[in-house]
Amino acid sequence: MKDHLLISTAYNNEIRIYVSYTKDLVEEARNIHKTWPTATAAFGRLLTGAAMMGFFNKDESELTLRIDGDGPIGWLVAESNIQGEVRGNIDKGEVYLKYHDTNKLAVGQAIGNGHLTVIRNPKLKSAYSSTIELVNGEIAEDLTYFFSYSEQVPSSVGLGVLVDTNSSVVQAGGFIIQVLPYASEETITKLEDTLKNFTSVTDYFSEGNTTEDLLSFLANNTENILESHDLKYHCGCNKEYFRKTLAKLDDATLNVLIDEDNGAEIVCEYCNKTYYFTKEELIEIIDNKKLQV
Ligand code: ZN
């Protein structure tokens, strides 16, 4: 199954459901950031949540989810857009913690106490951000809380990443269910009963089910699929972006790069791509700054 997202209405259009499969993009994130299993699970859940939330409002081009915790992972960031492109970065990826009682990856412990920040349209004037305190650092519950209390949309979120013994990603995906304002009590009860019978996203996919199956299950066969989109790990960085970043440095710093390092090498922190700037290119950056003054 390729990474993708299904957007559907259900229960007489009283509920909206997003269902996603994100194994490849989470595996790519793991390869780029060299994360250990618990960090992979945390990072993968955040990337999966961001991938779905990137499609919430058509007029919003980009979304950033950021978690700052006091656990061993530190901070982590996921960015997404309406093209289904997701990228992210993690402070400390070498974290492998398990809960002793369940033997499950201890994501909440690895993140600790802290905050979740949602930023819409980070690069535009209409940028808006909202921060909540983490509920338990397991990410799905934190997002559920965010939707219900910060955005007043009662929601249910499920996110899962299954990591193999060799540390690779076996399954990843999730769902976001939104209860629309005019939903009836009867529909809400039906939905709650359905969710009671659901164990985990990764178990469900591991049993050979597809995203369509998951959607049908959550919707009690009332789904009406509106859209389907491919999802992928993609970083939109380019040399121009880093040229502008270098131009923000003061001349003294740039001169050190020119005289002592004979150029600059910059590695993108989202995708590991390396960009080289020759001595001549750096001199040009200084000259252009002078022209602009
Ligand atoms: Zn990049």
Residues whose N, C-alpha, C, O or C-beta is under 5 A from the ligand:
A	BS01	ZN	C235 C237 C268 Y270 C271 K273
